[in-house]
Amino acid sequence: MTIPTFNESLDSTLENKAVNTIRMLAVDAVQQAKSGHPGLPMGMAQAAFTLWTRFLRHSPSNPSWINRDRFVLSAGHGSMLLYALLHLTQYDLSLDDLRSFRQWGSKTPGHPEYHHVPGVETTTGPLGQGFANGVGMAIAERWLAERFNRPNFKVVDHYTYAIVSDGDLMEGIASEAASLAGHLQLGKLIYLYDNNSVTLDTFADESYTESWAKRFEAYGWHVQAVDGMDGATVATAIELAQADARPSIIGCRTIIGYGSPNKQGTSKSHGEALGEEEVALTKQNLGWPAEPKFFVPEDVQTFFGQAVQRGQQLEAEYSDQLEAYSQEYPGEAAEMRRMLAGELPDNWEAALPVFTGKPDATRNASGAVLNALAKVIPNLIGGSADLAGSNKTTISGAPFVTPESFKTPNFRFGVREHGMGGILNGMALHSGVIPYGGTFLVFSDYMRGSIRLAALMGLRLIYVFTHDSIGLGEDGPTHQPVEHLAALRAVPNLTVIRPGDANETAEAWRSALKNTKGPTALALTRQNLPTYDRAALGLGAASGAAQGGYIFYENAPKPLEMLFVATGSELDIIYEAAKTLAAEGVGVRVVSLPCWELFEQQSEEYRQAVLPLDVPKIAVEAATGFGWERWVGNDKRKSAIIAINHFGASAPYQKLYAEFGLTPDNVVKQAKSLLGKS
């Protein structure tokens, strides 16, 4: 494909003016907000200008054009660099939007936010996250390219670029993601490293003296170190990076806060406004007019405005190619369009298995569901952080991705939980794939930053968290999640589902795939659970789990005297307890509540019908009891929570459940106490 550029004949005077426009927009915005980070935009303006005007393939009039290059500002504190570029290249971001930087209701928050303004590819700010997101984007691009590209047709063909900082490189998630990117040889991944030797507090060498270049060479990256203040040098480095089969990092030696006479090269320009006096001196130093603020010279605006025409030309050429591809490969073209639109195949739900028979762990049921779905949803791709055999996340009969071939749904993320989380986010952000990742529930702690951002961005991805309680047994308290369900439930827009048997597990996967507005976490057992005869219980195969909670059992027409509610493996405990009370003539109901978030979405009428307020309740869960008051109340005369408000121990799980009171006998005892019966 022809790649038109619009600065090949740019004279140095106009280029310098354009670069200084980027700098001064950032300076004025941060100063007006009286907070922010002017230093990075001032130092990286030249390198970013070179990337955006000579290499980046994008279309400001259609920011979601699928074959665009992705640009990630991993150093999200430098957000005004991105906002300035988006405004100048005529995305839907006005000068008034820049003037309202960091203000209530503005389109220019302190750190870039996905969905908040067109052209922002991912939410960044927590350092290292954008670095990992970019790796995920490059993985998705490579996977889709190998599935759909054909001789003479590169219908998936773009780069992923990022600007990363010292802070990004110091964070552990970046190391994990970089290691995997090097192993997979993601040659269309190119990062510009703002090597300015300054952190927020001080000079970088007071805590960061490793050889970053040797480190990335060891990861298997293509490494260059250049003068980041020289556009021609940066351009040559990007060209060399594009020609290399490895992921690339270009160390750009820059001057943070460039142009500020008294603050450039120091941490004083990193995380605070320059101050009115220093702003005036900076403008004088760079030959910039003192007024008006947010000044964009007309010739600079005209120059940057060419990005719109260039993007439309790129789109037109791509559209022609896609049309020819559709004529020759109609089936592939239709499938690619469906995947990129995030749509599921027709009748995919028919693939969901219905379970009968012997007891089984919900992790095993999840593996069976995943394999059934993979036959009809080929872009359901992912793997595990080196626990595939335990998490049951492998698609049977398919190989694993290798540096040489991505033609498979199976990934090995290695022992890199945090990196996996950030990479999954990038895969989901790219579009075209539905990613999932597995590990033990206890290690969701390692992923928490990435999970939070996935929820914030509303990404469709699935976490397969197994070994979900003390039920994993002998590995002991280091591996037994206790507080993790409560911690995950506390994350807004994260759907947490803890199914009570194999059929609820199938329902959990159904709900996860239908959830297009946020991530879903499945909490699954290591130990076997009964597979319930739904027909015998008067339940359909779907069971009501899609509503988050439902009546699992009730000995009607007895007047309702006691209500038990549980999730996951404790469903069987309360069911057995209920049958004991029912045999003694007590009117009792069992409610399965696998997903609090889905239950909360139901009507008040439905929730009251399932959990009526005036009935004594006991909740049972092999985790901390934090939050259960929402469903059973906090009046200890009418409710009880049987939980584990302490760490576990190393022993067979049956012994642990008995010692910690997670037994039908204890549930019956607590119920009789509430009812005033001996």
Backbone hydrogen bonds, N-H to C=O, Kabsch-Sander energy under -0.5 kcal/mol:
donor,donor_aa,acceptor,acceptor_aa,energy
6,F,53,T,-1.2
10,L,7,N,-1.3
15,E,11,D,-2.3
16,N,12,S,-2.5
17,K,13,T,-2.0
18,A,14,L,-2.6
19,V,15,E,-2.6
20,N,16,N,-2.4
21,T,17,K,-1.8
22,I,18,A,-1.6
23,R,19,V,-2.0
24,M,20,N,-2.9
25,L,21,T,-2.3
26,A,22,I,-1.7
27,V,23,R,-2.4
28,D,24,M,-2.8
29,A,25,L,-2.1
30,V,26,A,-2.4
31,Q,27,V,-2.4
32,Q,28,D,-2.6
33,A,29,A,-2.2
34,K,30,V,-1.3
35,S,30,V,-1.3
39,G,269,S,-1.9
42,M,38,P,-1.9
43,G,39,G,-2.2
44,M,40,L,-3.1
45,A,41,P,-0.7
48,A,44,M,-2.8
49,F,45,A,-2.5
50,T,46,Q,-2.2
51,L,47,A,-2.2
52,W,48,A,-2.8
53,T,49,F,-2.1
54,R,50,T,-1.8
55,F,51,L,-1.7
56,L,51,L,-2.7
58,H,56,L,-0.8
62,N,59,S,-2.2
65,W,62,N,-2.3
68,R,65,W,-1.5
69,D,57,R,-3.3
70,R,159,Y,-2.3
72,V,161,Y,-2.3
73,L,71,F,-0.5
74,S,72,V,-1.2
74,S,163,I,-1.0
75,A,163,I,-1.5
76,G,74,S,-2.4
78,G,75,A,-2.3
79,S,76,G,-1.0
81,L,78,G,-2.2
82,L,78,G,-0.7
83,Y,79,S,-2.7
84,A,80,M,-2.2
85,L,81,L,-1.9
86,L,82,L,-2.7
87,H,83,Y,-2.5
88,L,84,A,-2.7
89,T,85,L,-2.1
90,Q,87,H,-1.7
91,Y,86,L,-2.8
93,L,91,Y,-2.7
98,L,94,S,-1.6
99,R,95,L,-2.4
100,S,96,D,-1.2
101,F,98,L,-1.5
102,R,108,T,-2.9
103,Q,100,S,-2.1
106,S,103,Q,-2.0
115,H,120,V,-0.6
116,H,113,E,-1.7
117,V,113,E,-0.8
120,V,117,V,-1.7
121,E,71,F,-0.6
121,E,119,G,-0.7
124,T,112,P,-1.5
124,T,122,T,-0.5
127,L,125,G,-0.5
129,Q,126,P,-1.6
132,A,128,G,-2.0
133,N,129,Q,-2.7
134,G,130,G,-2.5
135,V,131,F,-1.3
136,G,132,A,-2.0
137,M,133,N,-2.5
138,A,134,G,-2.3
139,I,135,V,-2.1
140,A,136,G,-2.4
141,E,137,M,-2.5
142,R,138,A,-2.3
143,W,139,I,-2.6
144,L,140,A,-2.6
145,A,141,E,-2.4
146,E,142,R,-2.3
147,R,143,W,-1.4
148,F,144,L,-2.5
149,N,145,A,-2.4
150,R,153,F,-2.4
153,F,150,R,-3.0
155,V,153,F,-0.9
160,T,188,K,-2.7
161,Y,70,R,-3.4
161,Y,159,Y,-0.5
162,A,190,I,-1.4
163,I,72,V,-2.1
164,V,162,A,-0.5
164,V,192,L,-2.5
166,D,194,D,-0.5
169,L,165,S,-2.2
170,M,166,D,-1.7
171,E,167,G,-1.6
174,A,171,E,-0.9
175,S,171,E,-1.0
176,E,172,G,-2.1
177,A,173,I,-2.5
178,A,174,A,-3.0
179,S,175,S,-2.2
180,L,176,E,-1.8
181,A,177,A,-2.5
182,G,178,A,-2.5
183,H,179,S,-2.0
184,L,180,L,-2.6
185,Q,181,A,-0.8
185,Q,182,G,-0.5
186,L,181,A,-1.5
187,G,185,Q,-1.8
189,L,186,L,-1.4
190,I,160,T,-2.7
190,I,188,K,-0.5
191,Y,248,S,-2.7
192,L,162,A,-3.4
193,Y,191,Y,-0.6
193,Y,250,I,-2.7
194,D,164,V,-3.2
194,D,192,L,-0.7
195,N,193,Y,-1.7
195,N,252,C,-1.7
196,N,194,D,-1.6
199,T,202,T,-2.9
204,A,197,S,-2.4
206,E,203,F,-1.8
207,S,204,A,-2.2
208,Y,204,A,-1.7
212,W,210,E,-1.1
215,R,211,S,-2.2
216,F,212,W,-2.3
217,E,213,A,-2.1
218,A,214,K,-2.2
219,Y,215,R,-1.3
220,G,216,F,-0.7
220,G,217,E,-0.9
221,W,216,F,-2.6
222,H,247,P,-3.4
223,V,221,W,-0.5
224,Q,249,I,-2.0
226,V,251,G,-3.2
228,G,226,V,-0.9
228,G,253,R,-1.2
229,M,253,R,-0.6
230,D,227,D,-1.6
231,G,229,M,-0.6
234,V,230,D,-2.1
235,A,231,G,-2.5
236,T,232,A,-2.2
237,A,233,T,-2.0
238,I,234,V,-2.3
239,E,235,A,-2.2
240,L,236,T,-2.2
241,A,237,A,-2.2
242,Q,238,I,-2.5
243,A,239,E,-1.2
244,D,241,A,-1.3
248,S,189,L,-2.8
249,I,222,H,-2.5
250,I,191,Y,-3.0
251,G,224,Q,-3.4
251,G,249,I,-0.7
252,C,193,Y,-3.0
252,C,250,I,-0.8
253,R,226,V,-2.9
253,R,251,G,-0.8
254,T,195,N,-1.1
254,T,252,C,-0.7
256,I,254,T,-0.6
257,G,39,G,-2.0
258,Y,255,I,-1.4
260,S,257,G,-2.3
264,Q,260,S,-2.0
265,G,256,I,-3.3
266,T,263,K,-1.6
269,S,263,K,-0.5
269,S,266,T,-1.5
270,H,267,S,-1.4
271,G,267,S,-0.9
279,V,275,G,-2.7
280,A,276,E,-2.1
281,L,277,E,-2.0
282,T,278,E,-2.6
283,K,279,V,-2.5
284,Q,280,A,-2.1
285,N,281,L,-2.6
286,L,282,T,-2.1
287,G,284,Q,-1.0
288,W,283,K,-3.8
295,F,292,P,-0.6
301,Q,297,P,-2.4
302,T,298,E,-2.5
303,F,299,D,-2.1
304,F,300,V,-2.7
305,G,301,Q,-2.0
306,Q,302,T,-0.6
306,Q,303,F,-1.5
307,A,304,F,-2.2
308,V,305,G,-1.5
309,Q,305,G,-0.7
310,R,306,Q,-2.7
311,G,307,A,-2.5
312,Q,308,V,-2.3
313,Q,309,Q,-2.3
314,L,310,R,-2.4
315,E,311,G,-2.6
316,A,312,Q,-2.4
317,E,313,Q,-2.4
318,Y,314,L,-2.4
319,S,315,E,-3.1
320,D,316,A,-2.2
321,Q,317,E,-2.0
322,L,318,Y,-2.9
323,E,319,S,-2.2
324,A,320,D,-2.1
325,Y,321,Q,-2.4
326,S,322,L,-2.5
327,Q,323,E,-1.7
328,E,324,A,-1.8
329,Y,325,Y,-3.5
333,A,329,Y,-2.4
334,A,330,P,-2.3
335,E,331,G,-2.2
336,M,332,E,-2.7
337,R,333,A,-2.4
338,R,334,A,-2.2
339,M,335,E,-2.6
340,L,336,M,-2.7
341,A,337,R,-1.6
342,G,339,M,-1.5
343,E,338,R,-2.2
348,W,345,P,-1.3
350,A,347,N,-1.2
351,A,348,W,-1.8
352,L,349,E,-1.5
360,D,529,L,-2.4
363,R,525,T,-1.4
365,A,361,A,-2.0
366,S,362,T,-2.6
367,G,363,R,-2.0
368,A,364,N,-2.0
369,V,365,A,-2.6
370,L,366,S,-3.0
371,N,367,G,-2.1
372,A,368,A,-1.9
373,L,369,V,-2.8
374,A,370,L,-2.5
375,K,371,N,-0.8
375,K,372,A,-0.6
376,V,373,L,-1.7
377,I,373,L,-2.3
380,L,377,I,-1.8
381,I,379,N,-1.2
381,I,434,I,-1.3
382,G,409,P,-2.5
383,G,436,Y,-1.4
384,S,411,F,-0.8
385,A,438,G,-2.4
386,D,384,S,-1.8
390,S,387,L,-0.7
391,N,387,L,-3.5
392,K,388,A,-2.0
393,T,388,A,-0.9
396,S,394,T,-0.7
398,A,395,I,-1.6
401,V,410,N,-2.9
402,T,405,S,-2.7
408,T,406,F,-2.3
410,N,399,P,-0.7
411,F,382,G,-2.6
413,F,384,S,-1.7
413,F,411,F,-0.6
414,G,384,S,-0.6
416,R,414,G,-2.6
420,M,416,R,-3.2
421,G,417,E,-2.3
422,G,418,H,-2.0
423,I,419,G,-2.5
424,L,420,M,-3.0
425,N,421,G,-1.7
426,G,422,G,-1.7
427,M,423,I,-2.4
428,A,424,L,-2.4
429,L,425,N,-2.6
430,H,426,G,-1.9
431,S,427,M,-1.1
432,G,339,M,-0.8
434,I,379,N,-3.0
436,Y,381,I,-1.6
437,G,462,I,-2.0
438,G,383,G,-2.0
439,T,464,V,-1.7
441,L,466,T,-2.8
443,F,440,F,-1.3
444,S,441,L,-1.9
445,D,442,V,-1.0
446,Y,443,F,-0.9
447,M,443,F,-0.7
447,M,444,S,-0.6
448,R,444,S,-0.5
448,R,445,D,-1.1
450,S,447,M,-0.7
451,I,447,M,-2.5
452,R,448,R,-2.8
453,L,449,G,-1.6
454,A,450,S,-2.3
455,A,451,I,-2.3
456,L,452,R,-2.5
457,M,453,L,-2.4
458,G,454,A,-0.9
459,L,454,A,-2.3
461,L,459,L,-1.1
462,I,435,P,-1.9
463,Y,520,T,-3.0
464,V,437,G,-2.7
464,V,462,I,-0.5
465,F,463,Y,-0.9
465,F,522,L,-2.6
466,T,439,T,-1.8
466,T,464,V,-0.7
468,D,524,L,-1.4
472,L,469,S,-1.7
473,G,470,I,-2.2
475,D,472,L,-0.5
476,G,473,G,-2.1
479,H,476,G,-1.7
480,Q,476,G,-0.7
487,A,483,E,-2.1
488,L,484,H,-2.6
489,R,485,L,-2.7
490,A,486,A,-1.1
491,V,488,L,-1.6
494,L,491,V,-1.5
495,T,493,N,-0.6
495,T,519,P,-2.2
496,V,494,L,-0.6
497,I,495,T,-0.5
497,I,521,A,-3.0
498,R,594,P,-2.8
505,T,501,D,-1.6
506,A,502,A,-1.8
507,E,503,N,-1.9
508,A,504,E,-2.1
509,W,505,T,-2.0
510,R,506,A,-2.0
511,S,507,E,-2.6
512,A,508,A,-2.4
513,L,509,W,-2.4
514,K,510,R,-1.7
515,N,511,S,-1.1
516,T,514,K,-1.2
520,T,461,L,-2.2
521,A,495,T,-3.4
522,L,463,Y,-3.1
522,L,520,T,-0.5
523,A,497,I,-2.8
524,L,465,F,-3.0
524,L,522,L,-0.6
529,L,360,D,-1.9
531,T,357,G,-0.5
532,Y,530,P,-0.7
534,R,532,Y,-1.3
537,L,533,D,-1.5
538,G,535,A,-1.3
539,L,534,R,-3.4
545,A,542,A,-1.3
547,Q,544,G,-1.7
548,G,545,A,-2.1
550,Y,592,S,-1.9
552,F,550,Y,-0.7
552,F,590,V,-2.6
553,Y,590,V,-1.6
555,N,588,V,-1.6
556,A,554,E,-1.1
558,K,555,N,-1.5
561,E,587,G,-2.7
562,M,587,G,-1.8
563,L,616,P,-2.1
564,F,589,R,-3.1
565,V,618,I,-2.4
566,A,591,V,-1.8
567,T,620,V,-0.8
568,G,498,R,-2.0
570,E,567,T,-1.8
571,L,568,G,-2.0
574,I,570,E,-2.0
575,Y,571,L,-2.0
576,E,572,D,-2.3
577,A,573,I,-2.1
578,A,574,I,-2.5
579,K,575,Y,-2.1
580,T,576,E,-1.6
581,L,577,A,-2.2
582,A,578,A,-2.9
583,A,579,K,-2.0
584,E,580,T,-0.8
584,E,581,L,-0.8
585,G,582,A,-1.7
586,V,581,L,-2.3
588,V,586,V,-0.7
589,R,562,M,-2.0
590,V,553,Y,-3.2
591,V,564,F,-3.0
592,S,550,Y,-1.9
592,S,590,V,-0.5
593,L,566,A,-2.7
593,L,591,V,-0.6
595,C,548,G,-2.2
599,F,595,C,-1.9
600,E,596,W,-2.5
601,Q,597,E,-1.1
602,Q,599,F,-1.3
607,R,603,S,-2.5
608,Q,604,E,-2.5
609,A,605,E,-1.8
610,V,606,Y,-1.9
611,L,607,R,-3.1
615,V,612,P,-1.1
617,K,638,K,-1.9
618,I,563,L,-2.2
619,A,640,A,-2.4
620,V,565,V,-2.0
621,E,642,I,-2.0
623,A,621,E,-2.3
624,T,482,V,-2.2
628,W,625,G,-2.0
630,R,627,G,-1.6
631,W,628,W,-1.6
632,V,628,W,-1.9
633,G,629,E,-2.0
636,K,634,N,-0.9
638,K,635,D,-2.2
639,S,635,D,-1.3
640,A,617,K,-1.6
642,I,619,A,-3.2
642,I,640,A,-0.5
643,A,641,I,-0.8
644,I,623,A,-2.9
645,N,643,A,-0.5
651,A,649,A,-0.7
655,K,652,P,-0.7
656,L,652,P,-1.7
657,Y,653,Y,-2.7
658,A,654,Q,-1.8
659,E,655,K,-2.7
660,F,656,L,-2.3
661,G,658,A,-1.1
662,L,657,Y,-2.4
663,T,661,G,-1.4
667,V,663,T,-2.1
668,V,664,P,-2.7
669,K,665,D,-2.4
670,Q,666,N,-2.6
671,A,667,V,-2.4
672,K,668,V,-2.6
673,S,669,K,-1.8
674,L,670,Q,-2.0
675,L,671,A,-2.1
676,G,672,K,-0.7
676,G,673,S,-0.7
677,K,672,K,-3.3
